[in-house]
Amino acid sequence: MVASATALDAALPGIDINAQVGRAMIAGLEVIQTLAAEGELRPYVVVGLGTNGPVSAAQIRQLRQLIGPDRDLILVNTFGPMPWEASVNAVLDAAARHTASVSLADWHAAIADHTSLLWPDGIHPQPSGAIVYARVVLAAIQALLPRTPAPVCSRVLSGPQ
């Protein structure tokens, strides 16, 4: 998400991005807990933390609890040559299908046939790939809009994508 910050800002003016290279879900949960305690979370919370390590269903339940019942959660799945990619994406997909107020930003599906938009590491998007990433996040937020009239601005937590 670090690589996509400019594109996210263009697609979602006013977005508040809290992205850090190398951040994994366990660290992201601590950041969310702090932001929630400080009243800094917005109506839409976008989390893309599967690139730098595994993600469990228990962590997603904890994340959902931390952000509270009045916020929507957008989970960005992952793409890359990490051994945990499939398991992370399965956990995120299940959460989006079975949890209220959770939407999946399917980065994996969007980039799988367009890997030329990634840097040679096969993970990080080039500027043109970052635009695709931002569109995927925006679409996931828009999927929640018919039932939630709040403004489209979000706190975003992520690893390096």
Chimera marker file (.cmm) of the C-alpha trace (Angstrom):
<marker_set name="trace">
<marker id="1" x="0.000" y="0.000" z="0.000" r="1" g="1" b="0" radius="0.5"/>
<marker id="2" x="2.974" y="2.299" z="0.470" r="1" g="1" b="0" radius="0.5"/>
<marker id="3" x="3.591" y="2.033" z="-3.280" r="1" g="1" b="0" radius="0.5"/>
<marker id="4" x="-0.079" y="2.835" z="-3.968" r="1" g="1" b="0" radius="0.5"/>
<marker id="5" x="-0.477" y="5.803" z="-1.605" r="1" g="1" b="0" radius="0.5"/>
<marker id="6" x="-0.468" y="8.457" z="-4.349" r="1" g="1" b="0" radius="0.5"/>
<marker id="7" x="-3.038" y="6.570" z="-6.417" r="1" g="1" b="0" radius="0.5"/>
<marker id="8" x="-5.208" y="5.960" z="-3.347" r="1" g="1" b="0" radius="0.5"/>
<marker id="9" x="-5.104" y="9.659" z="-2.503" r="1" g="1" b="0" radius="0.5"/>
<marker id="10" x="-6.154" y="10.511" z="-6.054" r="1" g="1" b="0" radius="0.5"/>
<marker id="11" x="-9.015" y="7.980" z="-6.030" r="1" g="1" b="0" radius="0.5"/>
<marker id="12" x="-10.170" y="8.834" z="-2.495" r="1" g="1" b="0" radius="0.5"/>
<marker id="13" x="-9.340" y="12.485" z="-1.770" r="1" g="1" b="0" radius="0.5"/>
<marker id="14" x="-8.893" y="13.057" z="1.942" r="1" g="1" b="0" radius="0.5"/>
<marker id="15" x="-8.025" y="9.446" z="2.696" r="1" g="1" b="0" radius="0.5"/>
<marker id="16" x="-5.852" y="8.967" z="5.776" r="1" g="1" b="0" radius="0.5"/>
<marker id="17" x="-3.193" y="6.357" z="5.011" r="1" g="1" b="0" radius="0.5"/>
<marker id="18" x="-1.197" y="4.663" z="7.749" r="1" g="1" b="0" radius="0.5"/>
<marker id="19" x="1.049" y="2.325" z="5.771" r="1" g="1" b="0" radius="0.5"/>
<marker id="20" x="4.484" y="1.062" z="6.696" r="1" g="1" b="0" radius="0.5"/>
<marker id="21" x="6.927" y="-1.166" z="4.846" r="1" g="1" b="0" radius="0.5"/>
<marker id="22" x="7.008" y="-4.654" z="6.322" r="1" g="1" b="0" radius="0.5"/>
<marker id="23" x="3.918" y="-4.333" z="8.542" r="1" g="1" b="0" radius="0.5"/>
<marker id="24" x="2.125" y="-7.594" z="9.293" r="1" g="1" b="0" radius="0.5"/>
<marker id="25" x="-1.332" y="-8.187" z="10.783" r="1" g="1" b="0" radius="0.5"/>
<marker id="26" x="-0.108" y="-8.541" z="14.360" r="1" g="1" b="0" radius="0.5"/>
<marker id="27" x="1.402" y="-5.033" z="14.251" r="1" g="1" b="0" radius="0.5"/>
<marker id="28" x="-1.631" y="-3.705" z="12.392" r="1" g="1" b="0" radius="0.5"/>
<marker id="29" x="-3.934" y="-4.842" z="15.178" r="1" g="1" b="0" radius="0.5"/>
<marker id="30" x="-1.897" y="-2.809" z="17.659" r="1" g="1" b="0" radius="0.5"/>
<marker id="31" x="-2.134" y="0.255" z="15.406" r="1" g="1" b="0" radius="0.5"/>
<marker id="32" x="-5.913" y="-0.191" z="15.029" r="1" g="1" b="0" radius="0.5"/>
<marker id="33" x="-6.293" y="-0.550" z="18.791" r="1" g="1" b="0" radius="0.5"/>
<marker id="34" x="-4.411" y="2.709" z="19.353" r="1" g="1" b="0" radius="0.5"/>
<marker id="35" x="-6.333" y="4.582" z="16.663" r="1" g="1" b="0" radius="0.5"/>
<marker id="36" x="-9.659" y="3.328" z="18.002" r="1" g="1" b="0" radius="0.5"/>
<marker id="37" x="-8.747" y="4.382" z="21.535" r="1" g="1" b="0" radius="0.5"/>
<marker id="38" x="-7.815" y="7.849" z="20.239" r="1" g="1" b="0" radius="0.5"/>
<marker id="39" x="-11.061" y="8.170" z="18.256" r="1" g="1" b="0" radius="0.5"/>
<marker id="40" x="-9.133" y="8.348" z="14.986" r="1" g="1" b="0" radius="0.5"/>
<marker id="41" x="-10.919" y="5.649" z="12.982" r="1" g="1" b="0" radius="0.5"/>
<marker id="42" x="-13.205" y="6.733" z="10.183" r="1" g="1" b="0" radius="0.5"/>
<marker id="43" x="-16.399" y="5.047" z="8.910" r="1" g="1" b="0" radius="0.5"/>
<marker id="44" x="-14.447" y="2.896" z="6.409" r="1" g="1" b="0" radius="0.5"/>
<marker id="45" x="-11.330" y="1.092" z="7.584" r="1" g="1" b="0" radius="0.5"/>
<marker id="46" x="-9.201" y="-0.442" z="4.826" r="1" g="1" b="0" radius="0.5"/>
<marker id="47" x="-6.714" y="-3.105" z="5.880" r="1" g="1" b="0" radius="0.5"/>
<marker id="48" x="-4.203" y="-4.755" z="3.556" r="1" g="1" b="0" radius="0.5"/>
<marker id="49" x="-1.906" y="-6.745" z="5.814" r="1" g="1" b="0" radius="0.5"/>
<marker id="50" x="-1.454" y="-10.173" z="4.245" r="1" g="1" b="0" radius="0.5"/>
<marker id="51" x="1.725" y="-9.583" z="2.265" r="1" g="1" b="0" radius="0.5"/>
<marker id="52" x="4.142" y="-9.758" z="5.184" r="1" g="1" b="0" radius="0.5"/>
<marker id="53" x="2.863" y="-12.782" z="7.047" r="1" g="1" b="0" radius="0.5"/>
<marker id="54" x="-0.045" y="-15.088" z="7.758" r="1" g="1" b="0" radius="0.5"/>
<marker id="55" x="-3.467" y="-13.849" z="8.822" r="1" g="1" b="0" radius="0.5"/>
<marker id="56" x="-5.849" y="-15.906" z="10.949" r="1" g="1" b="0" radius="0.5"/>
<marker id="57" x="-9.619" y="-15.879" z="11.277" r="1" g="1" b="0" radius="0.5"/>
<marker id="58" x="-9.122" y="-15.004" z="14.955" r="1" g="1" b="0" radius="0.5"/>
<marker id="59" x="-7.159" y="-11.904" z="13.949" r="1" g="1" b="0" radius="0.5"/>
<marker id="60" x="-9.943" y="-10.839" z="11.593" r="1" g="1" b="0" radius="0.5"/>
<marker id="61" x="-12.491" y="-11.292" z="14.386" r="1" g="1" b="0" radius="0.5"/>
<marker id="62" x="-10.266" y="-9.200" z="16.676" r="1" g="1" b="0" radius="0.5"/>
<marker id="63" x="-9.920" y="-6.546" z="13.957" r="1" g="1" b="0" radius="0.5"/>
<marker id="64" x="-13.698" y="-6.453" z="13.458" r="1" g="1" b="0" radius="0.5"/>
<marker id="65" x="-14.180" y="-6.043" z="17.217" r="1" g="1" b="0" radius="0.5"/>
<marker id="66" x="-11.550" y="-3.303" z="17.492" r="1" g="1" b="0" radius="0.5"/>
<marker id="67" x="-13.074" y="-1.131" z="14.762" r="1" g="1" b="0" radius="0.5"/>
<marker id="68" x="-16.542" y="-1.436" z="16.297" r="1" g="1" b="0" radius="0.5"/>
<marker id="69" x="-19.996" y="-2.153" z="14.904" r="1" g="1" b="0" radius="0.5"/>
<marker id="70" x="-20.532" y="1.275" z="13.322" r="1" g="1" b="0" radius="0.5"/>
<marker id="71" x="-17.641" y="1.030" z="10.849" r="1" g="1" b="0" radius="0.5"/>
<marker id="72" x="-17.216" y="-0.917" z="7.649" r="1" g="1" b="0" radius="0.5"/>
<marker id="73" x="-14.102" y="-3.012" z="7.114" r="1" g="1" b="0" radius="0.5"/>
<marker id="74" x="-12.500" y="-3.423" z="3.715" r="1" g="1" b="0" radius="0.5"/>
<marker id="75" x="-9.951" y="-6.234" z="3.527" r="1" g="1" b="0" radius="0.5"/>
<marker id="76" x="-7.419" y="-6.114" z="0.685" r="1" g="1" b="0" radius="0.5"/>
<marker id="77" x="-6.195" y="-9.551" z="-0.271" r="1" g="1" b="0" radius="0.5"/>
<marker id="78" x="-2.668" y="-10.269" z="-1.380" r="1" g="1" b="0" radius="0.5"/>
<marker id="79" x="-0.737" y="-11.266" z="-4.481" r="1" g="1" b="0" radius="0.5"/>
<marker id="80" x="2.815" y="-12.496" z="-4.674" r="1" g="1" b="0" radius="0.5"/>
<marker id="81" x="5.199" y="-15.380" z="-4.262" r="1" g="1" b="0" radius="0.5"/>
<marker id="82" x="4.658" y="-15.743" z="-0.508" r="1" g="1" b="0" radius="0.5"/>
<marker id="83" x="3.991" y="-19.259" z="0.804" r="1" g="1" b="0" radius="0.5"/>
<marker id="84" x="1.050" y="-17.959" z="2.874" r="1" g="1" b="0" radius="0.5"/>
<marker id="85" x="-0.692" y="-16.141" z="-0.010" r="1" g="1" b="0" radius="0.5"/>
<marker id="86" x="-3.441" y="-18.741" z="-0.582" r="1" g="1" b="0" radius="0.5"/>
<marker id="87" x="-4.213" y="-19.198" z="3.117" r="1" g="1" b="0" radius="0.5"/>
<marker id="88" x="-4.339" y="-15.445" z="3.759" r="1" g="1" b="0" radius="0.5"/>
<marker id="89" x="-6.649" y="-14.902" z="0.809" r="1" g="1" b="0" radius="0.5"/>
<marker id="90" x="-8.912" y="-17.754" z="1.938" r="1" g="1" b="0" radius="0.5"/>
<marker id="91" x="-9.237" y="-16.217" z="5.416" r="1" g="1" b="0" radius="0.5"/>
<marker id="92" x="-9.983" y="-12.754" z="3.989" r="1" g="1" b="0" radius="0.5"/>
<marker id="93" x="-12.491" y="-14.117" z="1.474" r="1" g="1" b="0" radius="0.5"/>
<marker id="94" x="-14.316" y="-16.084" z="4.178" r="1" g="1" b="0" radius="0.5"/>
<marker id="95" x="-14.468" y="-13.009" z="6.409" r="1" g="1" b="0" radius="0.5"/>
<marker id="96" x="-15.933" y="-10.908" z="3.606" r="1" g="1" b="0" radius="0.5"/>
<marker id="97" x="-18.526" y="-13.569" z="2.769" r="1" g="1" b="0" radius="0.5"/>
<marker id="98" x="-19.580" y="-14.340" z="6.334" r="1" g="1" b="0" radius="0.5"/>
<marker id="99" x="-19.157" y="-11.138" z="8.330" r="1" g="1" b="0" radius="0.5"/>
<marker id="100" x="-21.483" y="-8.150" z="8.275" r="1" g="1" b="0" radius="0.5"/>
<marker id="101" x="-20.004" y="-4.835" z="7.140" r="1" g="1" b="0" radius="0.5"/>
<marker id="102" x="-16.920" y="-6.474" z="5.602" r="1" g="1" b="0" radius="0.5"/>
<marker id="103" x="-16.005" y="-6.135" z="1.929" r="1" g="1" b="0" radius="0.5"/>
<marker id="104" x="-13.148" y="-7.729" z="-0.001" r="1" g="1" b="0" radius="0.5"/>
<marker id="105" x="-10.905" y="-5.618" z="-2.212" r="1" g="1" b="0" radius="0.5"/>
<marker id="106" x="-9.789" y="-8.383" z="-4.561" r="1" g="1" b="0" radius="0.5"/>
<marker id="107" x="-6.308" y="-7.194" z="-5.498" r="1" g="1" b="0" radius="0.5"/>
<marker id="108" x="-5.323" y="-10.779" z="-6.353" r="1" g="1" b="0" radius="0.5"/>
<marker id="109" x="-7.977" y="-11.128" z="-9.053" r="1" g="1" b="0" radius="0.5"/>
<marker id="110" x="-7.301" y="-7.649" z="-10.413" r="1" g="1" b="0" radius="0.5"/>
<marker id="111" x="-3.541" y="-8.100" z="-10.828" r="1" g="1" b="0" radius="0.5"/>
<marker id="112" x="-3.172" y="-11.844" z="-11.556" r="1" g="1" b="0" radius="0.5"/>
<marker id="113" x="-3.497" y="-11.379" z="-15.329" r="1" g="1" b="0" radius="0.5"/>
<marker id="114" x="-1.601" y="-8.071" z="-15.331" r="1" g="1" b="0" radius="0.5"/>
<marker id="115" x="1.656" y="-8.898" z="-13.574" r="1" g="1" b="0" radius="0.5"/>
<marker id="116" x="3.523" y="-6.604" z="-15.971" r="1" g="1" b="0" radius="0.5"/>
<marker id="117" x="2.128" y="-3.808" z="-13.741" r="1" g="1" b="0" radius="0.5"/>
<marker id="118" x="4.244" y="-5.109" z="-10.842" r="1" g="1" b="0" radius="0.5"/>
<marker id="119" x="7.906" y="-4.528" z="-10.142" r="1" g="1" b="0" radius="0.5"/>
<marker id="120" x="10.200" y="-7.540" z="-10.766" r="1" g="1" b="0" radius="0.5"/>
<marker id="121" x="9.630" y="-8.789" z="-7.192" r="1" g="1" b="0" radius="0.5"/>
<marker id="122" x="6.128" y="-9.819" z="-8.303" r="1" g="1" b="0" radius="0.5"/>
<marker id="123" x="4.557" y="-8.080" z="-5.280" r="1" g="1" b="0" radius="0.5"/>
<marker id="124" x="4.800" y="-4.301" z="-5.444" r="1" g="1" b="0" radius="0.5"/>
<marker id="125" x="2.822" y="-2.344" z="-8.035" r="1" g="1" b="0" radius="0.5"/>
<marker id="126" x="4.465" y="0.043" z="-10.439" r="1" g="1" b="0" radius="0.5"/>
<marker id="127" x="2.648" y="3.394" z="-10.777" r="1" g="1" b="0" radius="0.5"/>
<marker id="128" x="0.209" y="1.964" z="-13.338" r="1" g="1" b="0" radius="0.5"/>
<marker id="129" x="-0.415" y="-1.012" z="-11.047" r="1" g="1" b="0" radius="0.5"/>
<marker id="130" x="-1.002" y="1.362" z="-8.139" r="1" g="1" b="0" radius="0.5"/>
<marker id="131" x="-3.886" y="2.881" z="-10.090" r="1" g="1" b="0" radius="0.5"/>
<marker id="132" x="-5.419" y="-0.590" z="-10.413" r="1" g="1" b="0" radius="0.5"/>
<marker id="133" x="-4.887" y="-1.139" z="-6.669" r="1" g="1" b="0" radius="0.5"/>
<marker id="134" x="-6.660" y="2.125" z="-5.849" r="1" g="1" b="0" radius="0.5"/>
<marker id="135" x="-9.568" y="1.236" z="-8.145" r="1" g="1" b="0" radius="0.5"/>
<marker id="136" x="-9.940" y="-2.141" z="-6.417" r="1" g="1" b="0" radius="0.5"/>
<marker id="137" x="-10.068" y="-0.468" z="-2.991" r="1" g="1" b="0" radius="0.5"/>
<marker id="138" x="-12.550" y="2.144" z="-4.229" r="1" g="1" b="0" radius="0.5"/>
<marker id="139" x="-14.795" y="-0.552" z="-5.720" r="1" g="1" b="0" radius="0.5"/>
<marker id="140" x="-14.820" y="-2.467" z="-2.428" r="1" g="1" b="0" radius="0.5"/>
<marker id="141" x="-15.839" y="0.688" z="-0.562" r="1" g="1" b="0" radius="0.5"/>
<marker id="142" x="-18.503" y="1.483" z="-3.146" r="1" g="1" b="0" radius="0.5"/>
<marker id="143" x="-19.914" y="-2.034" z="-2.695" r="1" g="1" b="0" radius="0.5"/>
<marker id="144" x="-20.808" y="-0.990" z="0.852" r="1" g="1" b="0" radius="0.5"/>
<marker id="145" x="-22.299" y="2.423" z="-0.056" r="1" g="1" b="0" radius="0.5"/>
<marker id="146" x="-25.939" y="1.543" z="-0.805" r="1" g="1" b="0" radius="0.5"/>
<marker id="147" x="-26.529" y="0.764" z="2.856" r="1" g="1" b="0" radius="0.5"/>
<marker id="148" x="-24.104" y="3.293" z="4.380" r="1" g="1" b="0" radius="0.5"/>
<marker id="149" x="-24.346" y="6.985" z="3.397" r="1" g="1" b="0" radius="0.5"/>
<marker id="150" x="-21.077" y="8.013" z="5.178" r="1" g="1" b="0" radius="0.5"/>
<marker id="151" x="-18.349" y="9.849" z="3.218" r="1" g="1" b="0" radius="0.5"/>
<marker id="152" x="-15.795" y="7.767" z="1.313" r="1" g="1" b="0" radius="0.5"/>
<marker id="153" x="-12.686" y="8.465" z="3.372" r="1" g="1" b="0" radius="0.5"/>
<marker id="154" x="-10.778" y="5.904" z="5.328" r="1" g="1" b="0" radius="0.5"/>
<marker id="155" x="-7.915" y="5.098" z="7.600" r="1" g="1" b="0" radius="0.5"/>
<marker id="156" x="-5.780" y="2.598" z="5.732" r="1" g="1" b="0" radius="0.5"/>
<marker id="157" x="-3.316" y="0.174" z="7.261" r="1" g="1" b="0" radius="0.5"/>
<marker id="158" x="-1.027" y="-1.915" z="5.197" r="1" g="1" b="0" radius="0.5"/>
<marker id="159" x="2.296" y="-3.369" z="4.447" r="1" g="1" b="0" radius="0.5"/>
<marker id="160" x="4.291" y="-2.351" z="1.388" r="1" g="1" b="0" radius="0.5"/>
<marker id="161" x="1.813" y="-2.708" z="-1.460" r="1" g="1" b="0" radius="0.5"/>
<link id1="1" id2="2" r="1" g="1" b="0" radius="0.2"/>
<link id1="2" id2="3" r="1" g="1" b="0" radius="0.2"/>
<link id1="3" id2="4" r="1" g="1" b="0" radius="0.2"/>
<link id1="4" id2="5" r="1" g="1" b="0" radius="0.2"/>
<link id1="5" id2="6" r="1" g="1" b="0" radius="0.2"/>
<link id1="6" id2="7" r="1" g="1" b="0" radius="0.2"/>
<link id1="7" id2="8" r="1" g="1" b="0" radius="0.2"/>
<link id1="8" id2="9" r="1" g="1" b="0" radius="0.2"/>
<link id1="9" id2="10" r="1" g="1" b="0" radius="0.2"/>
<link id1="10" id2="11" r="1" g="1" b="0" radius="0.2"/>
<link id1="11" id2="12" r="1" g="1" b="0" radius="0.2"/>
<link id1="12" id2="13" r="1" g="1" b="0" radius="0.2"/>
<link id1="13" id2="14" r="1" g="1" b="0" radius="0.2"/>
<link id1="14" id2="15" r="1" g="1" b="0" radius="0.2"/>
<link id1="15" id2="16" r="1" g="1" b="0" radius="0.2"/>
<link id1="16" id2="17" r="1" g="1" b="0" radius="0.2"/>
<link id1="17" id2="18" r="1" g="1" b="0" radius="0.2"/>
<link id1="18" id2="19" r="1" g="1" b="0" radius="0.2"/>
<link id1="19" id2="20" r="1" g="1" b="0" radius="0.2"/>
<link id1="20" id2="21" r="1" g="1" b="0" radius="0.2"/>
<link id1="21" id2="22" r="1" g="1" b="0" radius="0.2"/>
<link id1="22" id2="23" r="1" g="1" b="0" radius="0.2"/>
<link id1="23" id2="24" r="1" g="1" b="0" radius="0.2"/>
<link id1="24" id2="25" r="1" g="1" b="0" radius="0.2"/>
<link id1="25" id2="26" r="1" g="1" b="0" radius="0.2"/>
<link id1="26" id2="27" r="1" g="1" b="0" radius="0.2"/>
<link id1="27" id2="28" r="1" g="1" b="0" radius="0.2"/>
<link id1="28" id2="29" r="1" g="1" b="0" radius="0.2"/>
<link id1="29" id2="30" r="1" g="1" b="0" radius="0.2"/>
<link id1="30" id2="31" r="1" g="1" b="0" radius="0.2"/>
<link id1="31" id2="32" r="1" g="1" b="0" radius="0.2"/>
<link id1="32" id2="33" r="1" g="1" b="0" radius="0.2"/>
<link id1="33" id2="34" r="1" g="1" b="0" radius="0.2"/>
<link id1="34" id2="35" r="1" g="1" b="0" radius="0.2"/>
<link id1="35" id2="36" r="1" g="1" b="0" radius="0.2"/>
<link id1="36" id2="37" r="1" g="1" b="0" radius="0.2"/>
<link id1="37" id2="38" r="1" g="1" b="0" radius="0.2"/>
<link id1="38" id2="39" r="1" g="1" b="0" radius="0.2"/>
<link id1="39" id2="40" r="1" g="1" b="0" radius="0.2"/>
<link id1="40" id2="41" r="1" g="1" b="0" radius="0.2"/>
<link id1="41" id2="42" r="1" g="1" b="0" radius="0.2"/>
<link id1="42" id2="43" r="1" g="1" b="0" radius="0.2"/>
<link id1="43" id2="44" r="1" g="1" b="0" radius="0.2"/>
<link id1="44" id2="45" r="1" g="1" b="0" radius="0.2"/>
<link id1="45" id2="46" r="1" g="1" b="0" radius="0.2"/>
<link id1="46" id2="47" r="1" g="1" b="0" radius="0.2"/>
<link id1="47" id2="48" r="1" g="1" b="0" radius="0.2"/>
<link id1="48" id2="49" r="1" g="1" b="0" radius="0.2"/>
<link id1="49" id2="50" r="1" g="1" b="0" radius="0.2"/>
<link id1="50" id2="51" r="1" g="1" b="0" radius="0.2"/>
<link id1="51" id2="52" r="1" g="1" b="0" radius="0.2"/>
<link id1="52" id2="53" r="1" g="1" b="0" radius="0.2"/>
<link id1="53" id2="54" r="1" g="1" b="0" radius="0.2"/>
<link id1="54" id2="55" r="1" g="1" b="0" radius="0.2"/>
<link id1="55" id2="56" r="1" g="1" b="0" radius="0.2"/>
<link id1="56" id2="57" r="1" g="1" b="0" radius="0.2"/>
<link id1="57" id2="58" r="1" g="1" b="0" radius="0.2"/>
<link id1="58" id2="59" r="1" g="1" b="0" radius="0.2"/>
<link id1="59" id2="60" r="1" g="1" b="0" radius="0.2"/>
<link id1="60" id2="61" r="1" g="1" b="0" radius="0.2"/>
<link id1="61" id2="62" r="1" g="1" b="0" radius="0.2"/>
<link id1="62" id2="63" r="1" g="1" b="0" radius="0.2"/>
<link id1="63" id2="64" r="1" g="1" b="0" radius="0.2"/>
<link id1="64" id2="65" r="1" g="1" b="0" radius="0.2"/>
<link id1="65" id2="66" r="1" g="1" b="0" radius="0.2"/>
<link id1="66" id2="67" r="1" g="1" b="0" radius="0.2"/>
<link id1="67" id2="68" r="1" g="1" b="0" radius="0.2"/>
<link id1="68" id2="69" r="1" g="1" b="0" radius="0.2"/>
<link id1="69" id2="70" r="1" g="1" b="0" radius="0.2"/>
<link id1="70" id2="71" r="1" g="1" b="0" radius="0.2"/>
<link id1="71" id2="72" r="1" g="1" b="0" radius="0.2"/>
<link id1="72" id2="73" r="1" g="1" b="0" radius="0.2"/>
<link id1="73" id2="74" r="1" g="1" b="0" radius="0.2"/>
<link id1="74" id2="75" r="1" g="1" b="0" radius="0.2"/>
<link id1="75" id2="76" r="1" g="1" b="0" radius="0.2"/>
<link id1="76" id2="77" r="1" g="1" b="0" radius="0.2"/>
<link id1="77" id2="78" r="1" g="1" b="0" radius="0.2"/>
<link id1="78" id2="79" r="1" g="1" b="0" radius="0.2"/>
<link id1="79" id2="80" r="1" g="1" b="0" radius="0.2"/>
<link id1="80" id2="81" r="1" g="1" b="0" radius="0.2"/>
<link id1="81" id2="82" r="1" g="1" b="0" radius="0.2"/>
<link id1="82" id2="83" r="1" g="1" b="0" radius="0.2"/>
<link id1="83" id2="84" r="1" g="1" b="0" radius="0.2"/>
<link id1="84" id2="85" r="1" g="1" b="0" radius="0.2"/>
<link id1="85" id2="86" r="1" g="1" b="0" radius="0.2"/>
<link id1="86" id2="87" r="1" g="1" b="0" radius="0.2"/>
<link id1="87" id2="88" r="1" g="1" b="0" radius="0.2"/>
<link id1="88" id2="89" r="1" g="1" b="0" radius="0.2"/>
<link id1="89" id2="90" r="1" g="1" b="0" radius="0.2"/>
<link id1="90" id2="91" r="1" g="1" b="0" radius="0.2"/>
<link id1="91" id2="92" r="1" g="1" b="0" radius="0.2"/>
<link id1="92" id2="93" r="1" g="1" b="0" radius="0.2"/>
<link id1="93" id2="94" r="1" g="1" b="0" radius="0.2"/>
<link id1="94" id2="95" r="1" g="1" b="0" radius="0.2"/>
<link id1="95" id2="96" r="1" g="1" b="0" radius="0.2"/>
<link id1="96" id2="97" r="1" g="1" b="0" radius="0.2"/>
<link id1="97" id2="98" r="1" g="1" b="0" radius="0.2"/>
<link id1="98" id2="99" r="1" g="1" b="0" radius="0.2"/>
<link id1="99" id2="100" r="1" g="1" b="0" radius="0.2"/>
<link id1="100" id2="101" r="1" g="1" b="0" radius="0.2"/>
<link id1="101" id2="102" r="1" g="1" b="0" radius="0.2"/>
<link id1="102" id2="103" r="1" g="1" b="0" radius="0.2"/>
<link id1="103" id2="104" r="1" g="1" b="0" radius="0.2"/>
<link id1="104" id2="105" r="1" g="1" b="0" radius="0.2"/>
<link id1="105" id2="106" r="1" g="1" b="0" radius="0.2"/>
<link id1="106" id2="107" r="1" g="1" b="0" radius="0.2"/>
<link id1="107" id2="108" r="1" g="1" b="0" radius="0.2"/>
<link id1="108" id2="109" r="1" g="1" b="0" radius="0.2"/>
<link id1="109" id2="110" r="1" g="1" b="0" radius="0.2"/>
<link id1="110" id2="111" r="1" g="1" b="0" radius="0.2"/>
<link id1="111" id2="112" r="1" g="1" b="0" radius="0.2"/>
<link id1="112" id2="113" r="1" g="1" b="0" radius="0.2"/>
<link id1="113" id2="114" r="1" g="1" b="0" radius="0.2"/>
<link id1="114" id2="115" r="1" g="1" b="0" radius="0.2"/>
<link id1="115" id2="116" r="1" g="1" b="0" radius="0.2"/>
<link id1="116" id2="117" r="1" g="1" b="0" radius="0.2"/>
<link id1="117" id2="118" r="1" g="1" b="0" radius="0.2"/>
<link id1="118" id2="119" r="1" g="1" b="0" radius="0.2"/>
<link id1="119" id2="120" r="1" g="1" b="0" radius="0.2"/>
<link id1="120" id2="121" r="1" g="1" b="0" radius="0.2"/>
<link id1="121" id2="122" r="1" g="1" b="0" radius="0.2"/>
<link id1="122" id2="123" r="1" g="1" b="0" radius="0.2"/>
<link id1="123" id2="124" r="1" g="1" b="0" radius="0.2"/>
<link id1="124" id2="125" r="1" g="1" b="0" radius="0.2"/>
<link id1="125" id2="126" r="1" g="1" b="0" radius="0.2"/>
<link id1="126" id2="127" r="1" g="1" b="0" radius="0.2"/>
<link id1="127" id2="128" r="1" g="1" b="0" radius="0.2"/>
<link id1="128" id2="129" r="1" g="1" b="0" radius="0.2"/>
<link id1="129" id2="130" r="1" g="1" b="0" radius="0.2"/>
<link id1="130" id2="131" r="1" g="1" b="0" radius="0.2"/>
<link id1="131" id2="132" r="1" g="1" b="0" radius="0.2"/>
<link id1="132" id2="133" r="1" g="1" b="0" radius="0.2"/>
<link id1="133" id2="134" r="1" g="1" b="0" radius="0.2"/>
<link id1="134" id2="135" r="1" g="1" b="0" radius="0.2"/>
<link id1="135" id2="136" r="1" g="1" b="0" radius="0.2"/>
<link id1="136" id2="137" r="1" g="1" b="0" radius="0.2"/>
<link id1="137" id2="138" r="1" g="1" b="0" radius="0.2"/>
<link id1="138" id2="139" r="1" g="1" b="0" radius="0.2"/>
<link id1="139" id2="140" r="1" g="1" b="0" radius="0.2"/>
<link id1="140" id2="141" r="1" g="1" b="0" radius="0.2"/>
<link id1="141" id2="142" r="1" g="1" b="0" radius="0.2"/>
<link id1="142" id2="143" r="1" g="1" b="0" radius="0.2"/>
<link id1="143" id2="144" r="1" g="1" b="0" radius="0.2"/>
<link id1="144" id2="145" r="1" g="1" b="0" radius="0.2"/>
<link id1="145" id2="146" r="1" g="1" b="0" radius="0.2"/>
<link id1="146" id2="147" r="1" g="1" b="0" radius="0.2"/>
<link id1="147" id2="148" r="1" g="1" b="0" radius="0.2"/>
<link id1="148" id2="149" r="1" g="1" b="0" radius="0.2"/>
<link id1="149" id2="150" r="1" g="1" b="0" radius="0.2"/>
<link id1="150" id2="151" r="1" g="1" b="0" radius="0.2"/>
<link id1="151" id2="152" r="1" g="1" b="0" radius="0.2"/>
<link id1="152" id2="153" r="1" g="1" b="0" radius="0.2"/>
<link id1="153" id2="154" r="1" g="1" b="0" radius="0.2"/>
<link id1="154" id2="155" r="1" g="1" b="0" radius="0.2"/>
<link id1="155" id2="156" r="1" g="1" b="0" radius="0.2"/>
<link id1="156" id2="157" r="1" g="1" b="0" radius="0.2"/>
<link id1="157" id2="158" r="1" g="1" b="0" radius="0.2"/>
<link id1="158" id2="159" r="1" g="1" b="0" radius="0.2"/>
<link id1="159" id2="160" r="1" g="1" b="0" radius="0.2"/>
<link id1="160" id2="161" r="1" g="1" b="0" radius="0.2"/>
</marker_set>
